[in-house]
Amino acid sequence: RVIGIIVKTSNGHLKILFIINHYCGMKIREADSFDAKRISYLIIKNTEKVLENNYNSEQIRVWKEYNSPKSVKEQLLSRVIFCAFENERLVGTIGLLKNEVVGLYVSYAKRGKGLGKTLLDHLETYAKSKNFKELVLTSTPSAEKFYLKNGYQPIGKVVINIEGIAFKETKMIKQL
């Protein structure tokens, strides 16, 4: 069972305050600047355990810097980021920058338990409420199967440059 609170803002837009997924005891809510340190920590720990098989040490160093607490705080100004909590502990995060899914990370200990899908579903529901017709993303090699399983289709290979360091990824799209 899923319970949520949606409010209408002063400018007439709907805003999802939080959603509680009773099945897995998880609460999802929009991130604020106070979450930046925890989001950064989750991304960096995930990078160390998951992405080390996809990227070299220089790429990992740059990716960690790109996701420092200060950088995450700045990212919150340009995108919506949702956080998943279990017992007040951050266990996952996902963001939306315009129509691009960014930053889906799940605590390593929670991988394979449906949390990533729950976060992705939450984001897609949010995007539909904002009248998005499609979402795009760039996938790391390790996440490509996950996104395929969730309806995203590859549309080509791309190279993303962060601080002059290249990351080869797959661009994907999904019609909502």
Salt bridges, closest charged atoms under 4 A:
ASP35 OD2 - ARG29 NH1 2.70
ASP35 OD1 - ARG38 NH2 3.43
GLU48 OE1 - LYS45 NZ 3.30
GLU48 OE2 - LYS64 NZ 2.94
GLU58 OE2 - ARG61 NH2 2.59
GLU65 OE2 - ARG61 NH1 2.58
GLU86 OE1 - LYS110 NZ 2.79
ASP121 OD2 - LYS117 NZ 3.25
GLU124 OE1 - LYS174 NZ 3.04
GLU144 OE1 - LYS157 NZ 3.89
